[in-house]
Amino acid sequence: MKIPKQNKAFIYNLLGFVFFYCLSYFLLFTFTQARGLWLPLISAVATTLLAPKFQHARQAGGDTIYMKWLFIKGIKEVK
């Protein structure tokens, strides 16, 4: 069973967000005094900036997935 590329892009976005959210939540919880609503709010904002973004695009040559990330220059094609 083949997964459509638009679903793959969504899964990649979800996994990237979850990874960076858990990492930032743990680091903020451990090294700061932020508690209550501030902790998940700060983690969500930091994750939105740090996580890679994946986008599905339909072209004449077929479907492709592109990635943009803060730490990589430009937009890269994901195979």
Secondary structure, 3 states (H helix, E strand, C coil): CCCCHHHHHHHHHHHHHHHHHHHHHHHHHHHCCCCCCHHHHHHHHHHHHHCCEEEEEEECCEEEEEEEECCEEEEEEEC
